[in-house]
Amino acid sequence: MSFDARAIIAQVRGGDTPSAAALSWFANGLADGQISDAQAGAFAMAVCLNGLGAEGRVHLTCAMRDSGDCLQWDFDGPVLDKHSTGGVGDCVSLVLAPLLAAAGVYVPMISGRGLGHTGGTLDKLEAIPGLNVDLDTERLRSVVGQVGCAIASASASIAPADKRLYAIRDVTSTVESLDLITASILSKKLAAGLQGLILDVKCGSGAFMKSPKAAKELATCLVETAKSAGCKTAALVTDMDQPLAPALGNALEIAEVMQVLCNNRSGRLRDLSLRLAAELLVLQGISSSLAQAMEKLETLLGSGQAAEKFAQMVAMMGGPVKFSENWQRFLPEASVIHEVLAPKDGVITAWDCEALGLAVVALGGGRQVESDPIDPAVGLSDVCALGSKVTKGTVIARVHASRMQSAETAAKTVLKALSIGKTAAKSRDLVLDRID
């Protein structure tokens, strides 16, 4: 059957949903260049304005998934994964992947880099000297097969239609479309050949979705679409009104991850990692209840088995051998560490998490455009939690910087992002909702 890009665009513009075959043709045209930038932009704007509906959303997701290679696995256990919509201090993937591997799950995690105020999992991993996240398909298969998990970048052959359309969306102000967000996220994840997926949809000042209503709407779209595409999926809507870990920045977040993996450090990072991993075990039928799954995972974490899986993954990806035994000596350290002091007595009532994330970017720990270099050592640490009582002069955070001037500038940003009141506001739960 012959299709025409103009007719497909006109159909969406008129509020109708193109057929699965038409969207498949369009996605392949995005991947091989037959669709022009102008046509891609017009399509994105038409979808942004009119939507595709639930059926069209599934068709577009599957079309973009199938525009490149779809991985297949032959393992003796389930192939599962997790995706987060992005936040600050969110290094859950680095705890969750080895934890699931220790539980007998295979996790081929295709991750991304940071852009804007949210950090990227790949950038964090690259703070470990020698580690290479650019694995071809055979190397990815080897690492996952031997260790149980690998966290790597997407090859050019994974969902190439998404890569093309995402770049167009970025310059045509069509990033916010729920249909396009859903197809973009899921096309890459589903191309990894997953049997089950847990989604962490962030909500709050450090998230792209600021309100619980918007976060729930996205979570529902993602879950319904993934399930219709044949992948068992559930989602948690989680709080991002404060950093998930008390550190922001690549090497600093790796340090937090190792404290959880090696020392079983308590806190929000540990709690959410365990909960998301437990949801996957229940979703796949490996555990009969959330409580049973949590107990199993807590044992694997406390015994050091998850830490050992992380160390094996690091070594197989070119990093230091036995990283979990002496990780402190390998991570880069900033030349300047500057304390940020509370300006008055009171209780920390709010953080502008997006401002904190942008402070790390300004220090060199993130990027504004894809080509920006990253300084893995810079960032913020020891960020006080919401509800913390402070007195004037109390350390509320520490800035890690390459120069004192940039440290002082970041400290001013941190103070502007801080709200101190007389009494603590009612704290939000870490998990706000669950969608399945």
MIDRENFI-671696 format. One record per residue (C-alpha): residue number from 1; residue in one letter; x, z, y. Coordinates in pm, whole numbers. Example, Ala and Ser with C-alpha at 12.3 -4.5 7.8 and 13.67 -1.06 7.14 Angstrom:
<atom seq="1" type="A" px="1230" pz="780" py="-450"/>
<atom seq="2" type="S" px="1367" pz="714" py="-106"/>
***
This chain:
<atom seq="1" type="M" px="0" pz="0" py="0"/>
<atom seq="2" type="S" px="128" pz="-90" py="346"/>
<atom seq="3" type="F" px="123" pz="166" py="628"/>
<atom seq="4" type="D" px="187" pz="148" py="1001"/>
<atom seq="5" type="A" px="335" pz="432" py="1209"/>
<atom seq="6" type="R" px="114" pz="352" py="1507"/>
<atom seq="7" type="A" px="-201" pz="371" py="1298"/>
<atom seq="8" type="I" px="-99" pz="709" py="1150"/>
<atom seq="9" type="I" px="-22" pz="849" py="1496"/>
<atom seq="10" type="A" px="-354" pz="717" py="1631"/>
<atom seq="11" type="Q" px="-535" pz="878" py="1339"/>
<atom seq="12" type="V" px="-387" pz="1222" py="1415"/>
<atom seq="13" type="R" px="-444" pz="1173" py="1787"/>
<atom seq="14" type="G" px="-810" pz="1104" py="1713"/>
<atom seq="15" type="G" px="-845" pz="1427" py="1517"/>
<atom seq="16" type="D" px="-845" pz="1275" py="1168"/>
<atom seq="17" type="T" px="-612" pz="1367" py="882"/>
<atom seq="18" type="P" px="-395" pz="1091" py="730"/>
<atom seq="19" type="S" px="-392" pz="1058" py="353"/>
<atom seq="20" type="A" px="-122" pz="1213" py="136"/>
<atom seq="21" type="A" px="18" pz="864" py="76"/>
<atom seq="22" type="A" px="31" pz="790" py="450"/>
<atom seq="23" type="L" px="211" pz="1115" py="530"/>
<atom seq="24" type="S" px="453" pz="1054" py="241"/>
<atom seq="25" type="W" px="534" pz="711" py="387"/>
<atom seq="26" type="F" px="581" pz="863" py="732"/>
<atom seq="27" type="A" px="812" pz="1140" py="601"/>
<atom seq="28" type="N" px="1025" pz="886" py="414"/>
<atom seq="29" type="G" px="1043" pz="683" py="735"/>
<atom seq="30" type="L" px="1168" pz="989" py="921"/>
<atom seq="31" type="A" px="1434" pz="1038" py="655"/>
<atom seq="32" type="D" px="1560" pz="680" py="641"/>
<atom seq="33" type="G" px="1526" pz="597" py="1011"/>
<atom seq="34" type="Q" px="1236" pz="352" py="991"/>
<atom seq="35" type="I" px="1034" pz="582" py="1218"/>
<atom seq="36" type="S" px="1172" pz="571" py="1575"/>
<atom seq="37" type="D" px="1235" pz="880" py="1787"/>
<atom seq="38" type="A" px="944" pz="778" py="2011"/>
<atom seq="39" type="Q" px="710" pz="754" py="1713"/>
<atom seq="40" type="A" px="832" pz="1086" py="1572"/>
<atom seq="41" type="G" px="776" pz="1253" py="1909"/>
<atom seq="42" type="A" px="427" pz="1104" py="1944"/>
<atom seq="43" type="F" px="339" pz="1222" py="1592"/>
<atom seq="44" type="A" px="468" pz="1574" py="1664"/>
<atom seq="45" type="M" px="268" pz="1593" py="1988"/>
<atom seq="46" type="A" px="-49" pz="1465" py="1820"/>
<atom seq="47" type="V" px="-14" pz="1729" py="1546"/>
<atom seq="48" type="C" px="62" pz="1997" py="1806"/>
<atom seq="49" type="L" px="-254" pz="1912" py="2003"/>
<atom seq="50" type="N" px="-500" pz="1842" py="1720"/>
<atom seq="51" type="G" px="-355" pz="1993" py="1403"/>
<atom seq="52" type="L" px="-377" pz="1850" py="1054"/>
<atom seq="53" type="G" px="-609" pz="2097" py="888"/>
<atom seq="54" type="A" px="-529" pz="2288" py="570"/>
<atom seq="55" type="E" px="-526" pz="1978" py="346"/>
<atom seq="56" type="G" px="-312" pz="1774" py="585"/>
<atom seq="57" type="R" px="-71" pz="2063" py="623"/>
<atom seq="58" type="V" px="-15" pz="2069" py="246"/>
<atom seq="59" type="H" px="28" pz="1690" py="235"/>
<atom seq="60" type="L" px="287" pz="1696" py="517"/>
<atom seq="61" type="T" px="477" pz="1985" py="358"/>
<atom seq="62" type="C" px="497" pz="1811" py="20"/>
<atom seq="63" type="A" px="588" pz="1480" py="183"/>
<atom seq="64" type="M" px="877" pz="1638" py="371"/>
<atom seq="65" type="R" px="986" pz="1829" py="61"/>
<atom seq="66" type="D" px="993" pz="1505" py="-137"/>
<atom seq="67" type="S" px="1178" pz="1307" py="132"/>
<atom seq="68" type="G" px="1507" pz="1414" py="-28"/>
<atom seq="69" type="D" px="1638" pz="1587" py="-339"/>
<atom seq="70" type="C" px="1434" pz="1855" py="-513"/>
<atom seq="71" type="L" px="1651" pz="2092" py="-713"/>
<atom seq="72" type="Q" px="1572" pz="2177" py="-1075"/>
<atom seq="73" type="W" px="1704" pz="2472" py="-1269"/>
<atom seq="74" type="D" px="1753" pz="2556" py="-1636"/>
<atom seq="75" type="F" px="1808" pz="2931" py="-1627"/>
<atom seq="76" type="D" px="1693" pz="3208" py="-1862"/>
<atom seq="77" type="G" px="1513" pz="3389" py="-1580"/>
<atom seq="78" type="P" px="1282" pz="3318" py="-1287"/>
<atom seq="79" type="V" px="1401" pz="3135" py="-973"/>
<atom seq="80" type="L" px="1275" pz="3325" py="-667"/>
<atom seq="81" type="D" px="1354" pz="3346" py="-297"/>
<atom seq="82" type="K" px="1258" pz="3500" py="36"/>
<atom seq="83" type="H" px="1224" pz="3361" py="387"/>
<atom seq="84" type="S" px="1215" pz="3544" py="719"/>
<atom seq="85" type="T" px="1081" pz="3394" py="1040"/>
<atom seq="86" type="G" px="1372" pz="3553" py="1227"/>
<atom seq="87" type="G" px="1444" pz="3872" py="1415"/>
<atom seq="88" type="V" px="1728" pz="4084" py="1550"/>
<atom seq="89" type="G" px="1941" pz="4299" py="1323"/>
<atom seq="90" type="D" px="1769" pz="4128" py="1029"/>
<atom seq="91" type="C" px="2022" pz="4100" py="748"/>
<atom seq="92" type="V" px="1773" pz="4159" py="464"/>
<atom seq="93" type="S" px="1872" pz="3842" py="277"/>
<atom seq="94" type="L" px="2223" pz="3978" py="222"/>
<atom seq="95" type="V" px="2084" pz="4289" py="51"/>
<atom seq="96" type="L" px="1790" pz="4127" py="-123"/>
<atom seq="97" type="A" px="1967" pz="3834" py="-295"/>
<atom seq="98" type="P" px="2223" pz="4044" py="-489"/>
<atom seq="99" type="L" px="1959" pz="4310" py="-558"/>
<atom seq="100" type="L" px="1734" pz="4053" py="-723"/>
<atom seq="101" type="A" px="2032" pz="3906" py="-910"/>
<atom seq="102" type="A" px="2102" pz="4252" py="-1053"/>
<atom seq="103" type="A" px="1739" pz="4256" py="-1171"/>
<atom seq="104" type="G" px="1786" pz="3933" py="-1369"/>
<atom seq="105" type="V" px="1638" pz="3698" py="-1109"/>
<atom seq="106" type="Y" px="1810" pz="3375" py="-993"/>
<atom seq="107" type="V" px="1818" pz="3329" py="-615"/>
<atom seq="108" type="P" px="1934" pz="2992" py="-474"/>
<atom seq="109" type="M" px="1889" pz="3092" py="-110"/>
<atom seq="110" type="I" px="1911" pz="2801" py="135"/>
<atom seq="111" type="S" px="1967" pz="2964" py="474"/>
<atom seq="112" type="G" px="2024" pz="2867" py="834"/>
<atom seq="113" type="R" px="2235" pz="2946" py="1136"/>
<atom seq="114" type="G" px="2138" pz="3145" py="1442"/>
<atom seq="115" type="L" px="1982" pz="2973" py="1741"/>
<atom seq="116" type="G" px="1847" pz="3154" py="2046"/>
<atom seq="117" type="H" px="1814" pz="3531" py="2021"/>
<atom seq="118" type="T" px="1794" pz="3556" py="1640"/>
<atom seq="119" type="G" px="2103" pz="3576" py="1422"/>
<atom seq="120" type="G" px="2170" pz="3338" py="1134"/>
<atom seq="121" type="T" px="2242" pz="3450" py="778"/>
<atom seq="122" type="L" px="2514" pz="3187" py="735"/>
<atom seq="123" type="D" px="2693" pz="3299" py="1052"/>
<atom seq="124" type="K" px="2691" pz="3656" py="922"/>
<atom seq="125" type="L" px="2838" pz="3554" py="587"/>
<atom seq="126" type="E" px="3110" pz="3354" py="760"/>
<atom seq="127" type="A" px="3233" pz="3675" py="923"/>
<atom seq="128" type="I" px="3388" pz="3738" py="579"/>
<atom seq="129" type="P" px="3730" pz="3566" py="578"/>
<atom seq="130" type="G" px="3755" pz="3253" py="365"/>
<atom seq="131" type="L" px="3391" pz="3243" py="263"/>
<atom seq="132" type="N" px="3246" pz="2890" py="252"/>
<atom seq="133" type="V" px="2868" pz="2847" py="281"/>
<atom seq="134" type="D" px="2878" pz="2466" py="251"/>
<atom seq="135" type="L" px="2821" pz="2429" py="-122"/>
<atom seq="136" type="D" px="2732" pz="2098" py="-280"/>
<atom seq="137" type="T" px="2456" pz="2098" py="-541"/>
<atom seq="138" type="E" px="2688" pz="2140" py="-838"/>
<atom seq="139" type="R" px="2876" pz="2428" py="-678"/>
<atom seq="140" type="L" px="2548" pz="2595" py="-579"/>
<atom seq="141" type="R" px="2427" pz="2557" py="-936"/>
<atom seq="142" type="S" px="2751" pz="2708" py="-1068"/>
<atom seq="143" type="V" px="2747" pz="3012" py="-837"/>
<atom seq="144" type="V" px="2379" pz="3085" py="-899"/>
<atom seq="145" type="G" px="2422" pz="3038" py="-1272"/>
<atom seq="146" type="Q" px="2720" pz="3274" py="-1299"/>
<atom seq="147" type="V" px="2631" pz="3539" py="-1040"/>
<atom seq="148" type="G" px="2255" pz="3511" py="-1013"/>
<atom seq="149" type="C" px="2253" pz="3438" py="-640"/>
<atom seq="150" type="A" px="2411" pz="3219" py="-375"/>
<atom seq="151" type="I" px="2339" pz="3197" py="-2"/>
<atom seq="152" type="A" px="2432" pz="2855" py="129"/>
<atom seq="153" type="S" px="2353" pz="2589" py="386"/>
<atom seq="154" type="A" px="2112" pz="2308" py="314"/>
<atom seq="155" type="S" px="2280" pz="1984" py="214"/>
<atom seq="156" type="A" px="2187" pz="1667" py="401"/>
<atom seq="157" type="S" px="1983" pz="1560" py="100"/>
<atom seq="158" type="I" px="1746" pz="1858" py="116"/>
<atom seq="159" type="A" px="1426" pz="1775" py="313"/>
<atom seq="160" type="P" px="1594" pz="1520" py="545"/>
<atom seq="161" type="A" px="1257" pz="1441" py="708"/>
<atom seq="162" type="D" px="1242" pz="1800" py="833"/>
<atom seq="163" type="K" px="1589" pz="1785" py="983"/>
<atom seq="164" type="R" px="1491" pz="1474" py="1179"/>
<atom seq="165" type="L" px="1150" pz="1603" py="1289"/>
<atom seq="166" type="Y" px="1286" pz="1946" py="1384"/>
<atom seq="167" type="A" px="1536" pz="1790" py="1624"/>
<atom seq="168" type="I" px="1254" pz="1585" py="1780"/>
<atom seq="169" type="R" px="1029" pz="1891" py="1812"/>
<atom seq="170" type="D" px="1305" pz="2081" py="1990"/>
<atom seq="171" type="V" px="1320" pz="1826" py="2274"/>
<atom seq="172" type="T" px="946" pz="1743" py="2294"/>
<atom seq="173" type="S" px="810" pz="2098" py="2333"/>
<atom seq="174" type="T" px="623" pz="2086" py="2002"/>
<atom seq="175" type="V" px="805" pz="2369" py="1822"/>
<atom seq="176" type="E" px="504" pz="2606" py="1839"/>
<atom seq="177" type="S" px="266" pz="2402" py="1620"/>
<atom seq="178" type="L" px="157" pz="2609" py="1319"/>
<atom seq="179" type="D" px="129" pz="2297" py="1105"/>
<atom seq="180" type="L" px="480" pz="2178" py="1194"/>
<atom seq="181" type="I" px="631" pz="2527" py="1159"/>
<atom seq="182" type="T" px="472" pz="2565" py="816"/>
<atom seq="183" type="A" px="586" pz="2223" py="693"/>
<atom seq="184" type="S" px="938" pz="2281" py="827"/>
<atom seq="185" type="I" px="986" pz="2621" py="662"/>
<atom seq="186" type="L" px="827" pz="2537" py="330"/>
<atom seq="187" type="S" px="964" pz="2186" py="280"/>
<atom seq="188" type="K" px="1319" pz="2326" py="259"/>
<atom seq="189" type="K" px="1225" pz="2627" py="47"/>
<atom seq="190" type="L" px="1011" pz="2430" py="-198"/>
<atom seq="191" type="A" px="1284" pz="2164" py="-235"/>
<atom seq="192" type="A" px="1499" pz="2443" py="-382"/>
<atom seq="193" type="G" px="1282" pz="2441" py="-696"/>
<atom seq="194" type="L" px="1135" pz="2790" py="-660"/>
<atom seq="195" type="Q" px="886" pz="2958" py="-892"/>
<atom seq="196" type="G" px="801" pz="3230" py="-642"/>
<atom seq="197" type="L" px="853" pz="3305" py="-273"/>
<atom seq="198" type="I" px="808" pz="3611" py="-51"/>
<atom seq="199" type="L" px="774" pz="3556" py="323"/>
<atom seq="200" type="D" px="875" pz="3808" py="589"/>
<atom seq="201" type="V" px="680" pz="3716" py="904"/>
<atom seq="202" type="K" px="818" pz="3915" py="1196"/>
<atom seq="203" type="C" px="598" pz="4050" py="1474"/>
<atom seq="204" type="G" px="701" pz="4213" py="1803"/>
<atom seq="205" type="S" px="942" pz="4190" py="2094"/>
<atom seq="206" type="G" px="1227" pz="4055" py="1882"/>
<atom seq="207" type="A" px="1017" pz="3800" py="1693"/>
<atom seq="208" type="F" px="895" pz="3451" py="1774"/>
<atom seq="209" type="M" px="541" pz="3576" py="1702"/>
<atom seq="210" type="K" px="483" pz="3858" py="1950"/>
<atom seq="211" type="S" px="135" pz="3975" py="1843"/>
<atom seq="212" type="P" px="6" pz="4089" py="1501"/>
<atom seq="213" type="K" px="-275" pz="3831" py="1527"/>
<atom seq="214" type="A" px="-32" pz="3539" py="1574"/>
<atom seq="215" type="A" px="197" pz="3667" py="1297"/>
<atom seq="216" type="K" px="-94" pz="3703" py="1054"/>
<atom seq="217" type="E" px="-215" pz="3352" py="1137"/>
<atom seq="218" type="L" px="129" pz="3206" py="1058"/>
<atom seq="219" type="A" px="163" pz="3416" py="742"/>
<atom seq="220" type="T" px="-177" pz="3295" py="619"/>
<atom seq="221" type="C" px="-88" pz="2930" py="686"/>
<atom seq="222" type="L" px="242" pz="2967" py="503"/>
<atom seq="223" type="V" px="97" pz="3145" py="199"/>
<atom seq="224" type="E" px="-201" pz="2912" py="157"/>
<atom seq="225" type="T" px="15" pz="2602" py="195"/>
<atom seq="226" type="A" px="287" pz="2718" py="-45"/>
<atom seq="227" type="K" px="33" pz="2816" py="-309"/>
<atom seq="228" type="S" px="-144" pz="2481" py="-274"/>
<atom seq="229" type="A" px="196" pz="2314" py="-323"/>
<atom seq="230" type="G" px="235" pz="2500" py="-654"/>
<atom seq="231" type="C" px="457" pz="2798" py="-564"/>
<atom seq="232" type="K" px="348" pz="3160" py="-616"/>
<atom seq="233" type="T" px="373" pz="3311" py="-269"/>
<atom seq="234" type="A" px="288" pz="3624" py="-71"/>
<atom seq="235" type="A" px="381" pz="3739" py="279"/>
<atom seq="236" type="L" px="444" pz="4063" py="461"/>
<atom seq="237" type="V" px="392" pz="4091" py="836"/>
<atom seq="238" type="T" px="665" pz="4329" py="950"/>
<atom seq="239" type="D" px="755" pz="4512" py="1270"/>
<atom seq="240" type="M" px="1022" pz="4370" py="1501"/>
<atom seq="241" type="D" px="974" pz="4596" py="1805"/>
<atom seq="242" type="Q" px="1318" pz="4741" py="1733"/>
<atom seq="243" type="P" px="1624" pz="4601" py="1554"/>
<atom seq="244" type="L" px="1583" pz="4616" py="1177"/>
<atom seq="245" type="A" px="1939" pz="4742" py="1134"/>
<atom seq="246" type="P" px="2106" pz="4953" py="1406"/>
<atom seq="247" type="A" px="2361" pz="4675" py="1460"/>
<atom seq="248" type="L" px="2340" pz="4320" py="1597"/>
<atom seq="249" type="G" px="2624" pz="4073" py="1548"/>
<atom seq="250" type="N" px="2777" pz="3902" py="1250"/>
<atom seq="251" type="A" px="3054" pz="4129" py="1120"/>
<atom seq="252" type="L" px="2865" pz="4438" py="1239"/>
<atom seq="253" type="E" px="2561" pz="4340" py="1034"/>
<atom seq="254" type="I" px="2777" pz="4271" py="728"/>
<atom seq="255" type="A" px="2903" pz="4628" py="768"/>
<atom seq="256" type="E" px="2543" pz="4755" py="768"/>
<atom seq="257" type="V" px="2470" pz="4552" py="455"/>
<atom seq="258" type="M" px="2770" pz="4700" py="276"/>
<atom seq="259" type="Q" px="2666" pz="5052" py="375"/>
<atom seq="260" type="V" px="2331" pz="4990" py="206"/>
<atom seq="261" type="L" px="2477" pz="4818" py="-101"/>
<atom seq="262" type="C" px="2774" pz="5050" py="-154"/>
<atom seq="263" type="N" px="2652" pz="5381" py="-13"/>
<atom seq="264" type="N" px="2275" pz="5341" py="-50"/>
<atom seq="265" type="R" px="2238" pz="5421" py="321"/>
<atom seq="266" type="S" px="1876" pz="5496" py="412"/>
<atom seq="267" type="G" px="1693" pz="5321" py="693"/>
<atom seq="268" type="R" px="1467" pz="5029" py="776"/>
<atom seq="269" type="L" px="1707" pz="4767" py="637"/>
<atom seq="270" type="R" px="1713" pz="4933" py="296"/>
<atom seq="271" type="D" px="1339" pz="5002" py="297"/>
<atom seq="272" type="L" px="1236" pz="4644" py="378"/>
<atom seq="273" type="S" px="1489" pz="4490" py="139"/>
<atom seq="274" type="L" px="1352" pz="4700" py="-147"/>
<atom seq="275" type="R" px="990" pz="4627" py="-55"/>
<atom seq="276" type="L" px="1035" pz="4249" py="-32"/>
<atom seq="277" type="A" px="1230" pz="4239" py="-360"/>
<atom seq="278" type="A" px="964" pz="4455" py="-528"/>
<atom seq="279" type="E" px="688" pz="4223" py="-406"/>
<atom seq="280" type="L" px="866" pz="3933" py="-575"/>
<atom seq="281" type="L" px="901" pz="4119" py="-906"/>
<atom seq="282" type="V" px="528" pz="4197" py="-905"/>
<atom seq="283" type="L" px="436" pz="3844" py="-792"/>
<atom seq="284" type="Q" px="628" pz="3698" py="-1086"/>
<atom seq="285" type="G" px="489" pz="3951" py="-1335"/>
<atom seq="286" type="I" px="830" pz="4107" py="-1402"/>
<atom seq="287" type="S" px="696" pz="4447" py="-1295"/>
<atom seq="288" type="S" px="338" pz="4564" py="-1338"/>
<atom seq="289" type="S" px="317" pz="4757" py="-1013"/>
<atom seq="290" type="L" px="492" pz="4794" py="-681"/>
<atom seq="291" type="A" px="592" pz="5151" py="-768"/>
<atom seq="292" type="Q" px="750" pz="5041" py="-1097"/>
<atom seq="293" type="A" px="937" pz="4760" py="-923"/>
<atom seq="294" type="M" px="1064" pz="4991" py="-647"/>
<atom seq="295" type="E" px="1191" pz="5243" py="-902"/>
<atom seq="296" type="K" px="1377" pz="4971" py="-1092"/>
<atom seq="297" type="L" px="1536" pz="4829" py="-777"/>
<atom seq="298" type="E" px="1635" pz="5169" py="-639"/>
<atom seq="299" type="T" px="1820" pz="5234" py="-965"/>
<atom seq="300" type="L" px="2005" pz="4902" py="-940"/>
<atom seq="301" type="L" px="2098" pz="4974" py="-579"/>
<atom seq="302" type="G" px="2211" pz="5331" py="-643"/>
<atom seq="303" type="S" px="2418" pz="5235" py="-948"/>
<atom seq="304" type="G" px="2626" pz="4984" py="-751"/>
<atom seq="305" type="Q" px="2510" pz="4685" py="-958"/>
<atom seq="306" type="A" px="2370" pz="4507" py="-651"/>
<atom seq="307" type="A" px="2699" pz="4565" py="-465"/>
<atom seq="308" type="E" px="2890" pz="4415" py="-756"/>
<atom seq="309" type="K" px="2668" pz="4104" py="-750"/>
<atom seq="310" type="F" px="2738" pz="4065" py="-378"/>
<atom seq="311" type="A" px="3113" pz="4095" py="-440"/>
<atom seq="312" type="Q" px="3097" pz="3834" py="-718"/>
<atom seq="313" type="M" px="2909" pz="3595" py="-489"/>
<atom seq="314" type="V" px="3162" pz="3645" py="-208"/>
<atom seq="315" type="A" px="3454" pz="3576" py="-442"/>
<atom seq="316" type="M" px="3296" pz="3262" py="-592"/>
<atom seq="317" type="M" px="3228" pz="3129" py="-242"/>
<atom seq="318" type="G" px="3593" pz="3162" py="-138"/>
<atom seq="319" type="G" px="3595" pz="3510" py="10"/>
<atom seq="320" type="P" px="3812" pz="3809" py="-87"/>
<atom seq="321" type="V" px="3809" pz="3933" py="-446"/>
<atom seq="322" type="K" px="3644" pz="4274" py="-502"/>
<atom seq="323" type="F" px="3505" pz="4270" py="-149"/>
<atom seq="324" type="S" px="3272" pz="4565" py="-215"/>
<atom seq="325" type="E" px="3565" pz="4795" py="-290"/>
<atom seq="326" type="N" px="3748" pz="4755" py="42"/>
<atom seq="327" type="W" px="3520" pz="4555" py="271"/>
<atom seq="328" type="Q" px="3624" pz="4748" py="586"/>
<atom seq="329" type="R" px="3974" pz="4598" py="587"/>
<atom seq="330" type="F" px="3848" pz="4240" py="584"/>
<atom seq="331" type="L" px="3588" pz="4238" py="861"/>
<atom seq="332" type="P" px="3708" pz="4137" py="1210"/>
<atom seq="333" type="E" px="3694" pz="4399" py="1486"/>
<atom seq="334" type="A" px="3639" pz="4348" py="1858"/>
<atom seq="335" type="S" px="3920" pz="4441" py="2097"/>
<atom seq="336" type="V" px="3682" pz="4628" py="2329"/>
<atom seq="337" type="I" px="3422" pz="4889" py="2225"/>
<atom seq="338" type="H" px="3218" pz="5012" py="2521"/>
<atom seq="339" type="E" px="2964" pz="5294" py="2505"/>
<atom seq="340" type="V" px="2621" pz="5253" py="2665"/>
<atom seq="341" type="L" px="2493" pz="5587" py="2794"/>
<atom seq="342" type="A" px="2135" pz="5702" py="2846"/>
<atom seq="343" type="P" px="2053" pz="5708" py="3220"/>
<atom seq="344" type="K" px="1819" pz="6010" py="3191"/>
<atom seq="345" type="D" px="1664" pz="6264" py="2954"/>
<atom seq="346" type="G" px="1366" pz="6163" py="2744"/>
<atom seq="347" type="V" px="1254" pz="5970" py="2438"/>
<atom seq="348" type="I" px="1323" pz="5605" py="2364"/>
<atom seq="349" type="T" px="979" pz="5444" py="2381"/>
<atom seq="350" type="A" px="1062" pz="5072" py="2369"/>
<atom seq="351" type="W" px="1333" pz="4811" py="2324"/>
<atom seq="352" type="D" px="1313" pz="4453" py="2446"/>
<atom seq="353" type="C" px="1463" pz="4317" py="2125"/>
<atom seq="354" type="E" px="1479" pz="3959" py="2247"/>
<atom seq="355" type="A" px="1695" pz="4077" py="2539"/>
<atom seq="356" type="L" px="1924" pz="4261" py="2295"/>
<atom seq="357" type="G" px="1960" pz="3947" py="2087"/>
<atom seq="358" type="L" px="2042" pz="3739" py="2394"/>
<atom seq="359" type="A" px="2303" pz="3998" py="2496"/>
<atom seq="360" type="V" px="2481" pz="3933" py="2165"/>
<atom seq="361" type="V" px="2460" pz="3558" py="2227"/>
<atom seq="362" type="A" px="2615" pz="3607" py="2573"/>
<atom seq="363" type="L" px="2900" pz="3803" py="2414"/>
<atom seq="364" type="G" px="2973" pz="3501" py="2192"/>
<atom seq="365" type="G" px="2801" pz="3630" py="1878"/>
<atom seq="366" type="G" px="2531" pz="3361" py="1878"/>
<atom seq="367" type="R" px="2471" pz="3011" py="2007"/>
<atom seq="368" type="Q" px="2254" pz="2842" py="2265"/>
<atom seq="369" type="V" px="2317" pz="2497" py="2118"/>
<atom seq="370" type="E" px="2415" pz="2402" py="1764"/>
<atom seq="371" type="S" px="2777" pz="2322" py="1851"/>
<atom seq="372" type="D" px="2858" pz="2658" py="2018"/>
<atom seq="373" type="P" px="3144" pz="2851" py="1849"/>
<atom seq="374" type="I" px="3080" pz="3202" py="1714"/>
<atom seq="375" type="D" px="3291" pz="3515" py="1764"/>
<atom seq="376" type="P" px="3212" pz="3714" py="1446"/>
<atom seq="377" type="A" px="3343" pz="4046" py="1581"/>
<atom seq="378" type="V" px="3120" pz="4093" py="1887"/>
<atom seq="379" type="G" px="2776" pz="4251" py="1910"/>
<atom seq="380" type="L" px="2601" pz="4584" py="1938"/>
<atom seq="381" type="S" px="2621" pz="4884" py="1707"/>
<atom seq="382" type="D" px="2470" pz="5232" py="1685"/>
<atom seq="383" type="V" px="2150" pz="5120" py="1857"/>
<atom seq="384" type="C" px="1923" pz="5425" py="1880"/>
<atom seq="385" type="A" px="1587" pz="5398" py="1705"/>
<atom seq="386" type="L" px="1252" pz="5418" py="1877"/>
<atom seq="387" type="G" px="1140" pz="5780" py="1909"/>
<atom seq="388" type="S" px="1497" pz="5913" py="1943"/>
<atom seq="389" type="K" px="1533" pz="6205" py="2185"/>
<atom seq="390" type="V" px="1818" pz="6149" py="2429"/>
<atom seq="391" type="T" px="1977" pz="6340" py="2714"/>
<atom seq="392" type="K" px="2148" pz="6183" py="3012"/>
<atom seq="393" type="G" px="2490" pz="6061" py="2897"/>
<atom seq="394" type="T" px="2391" pz="6028" py="2528"/>
<atom seq="395" type="V" px="2536" pz="5718" py="2358"/>
<atom seq="396" type="I" px="2241" pz="5489" py="2290"/>
<atom seq="397" type="A" px="2447" pz="5187" py="2175"/>
<atom seq="398" type="R" px="2800" pz="5055" py="2159"/>
<atom seq="399" type="V" px="2902" pz="4709" py="2281"/>
<atom seq="400" type="H" px="3171" pz="4525" py="2084"/>
<atom seq="401" type="A" px="3331" pz="4258" py="2301"/>
<atom seq="402" type="S" px="3643" pz="4049" py="2350"/>
<atom seq="403" type="R" px="3681" pz="4151" py="2718"/>
<atom seq="404" type="M" px="3580" pz="4455" py="2922"/>
<atom seq="405" type="Q" px="3398" pz="4242" py="3178"/>
<atom seq="406" type="S" px="3167" pz="4090" py="2917"/>
<atom seq="407" type="A" px="3119" pz="4436" py="2762"/>
<atom seq="408" type="E" px="3005" pz="4580" py="3095"/>
<atom seq="409" type="T" px="2767" pz="4288" py="3151"/>
<atom seq="410" type="A" px="2617" pz="4339" py="2804"/>
<atom seq="411" type="A" px="2581" pz="4712" py="2870"/>
<atom seq="412" type="K" px="2372" pz="4637" py="3180"/>
<atom seq="413" type="T" px="2150" pz="4409" py="2970"/>
<atom seq="414" type="V" px="2107" pz="4683" py="2709"/>
<atom seq="415" type="L" px="1998" pz="4932" py="2975"/>
<atom seq="416" type="K" px="1746" pz="4682" py="3118"/>
<atom seq="417" type="A" px="1607" pz="4633" py="2767"/>
<atom seq="418" type="L" px="1557" pz="5009" py="2724"/>
<atom seq="419" type="S" px="1251" pz="5218" py="2808"/>
<atom seq="420" type="I" px="1275" pz="5597" py="2815"/>
<atom seq="421" type="G" px="963" pz="5810" py="2849"/>
<atom seq="422" type="K" px="868" pz="6175" py="2830"/>
<atom seq="423" type="T" px="697" pz="6152" py="2493"/>
<atom seq="424" type="A" px="732" pz="5915" py="2201"/>
<atom seq="425" type="A" px="472" pz="5647" py="2158"/>
<atom seq="426" type="K" px="300" pz="5626" py="1820"/>
<atom seq="427" type="S" px="540" pz="5437" py="1597"/>
<atom seq="428" type="R" px="428" pz="5122" py="1414"/>
<atom seq="429" type="D" px="463" pz="5097" py="1041"/>
<atom seq="430" type="L" px="746" pz="4878" py="915"/>
<atom seq="431" type="V" px="499" pz="4670" py="710"/>
<atom seq="432" type="L" px="194" pz="4583" py="919"/>
<atom seq="433" type="D" px="1" pz="4359" py="679"/>
<atom seq="434" type="R" px="20" pz="4177" py="346"/>
<atom seq="435" type="I" px="-116" pz="3830" py="277"/>
<atom seq="436" type="D" px="-151" pz="3677" py="-70"/>
***
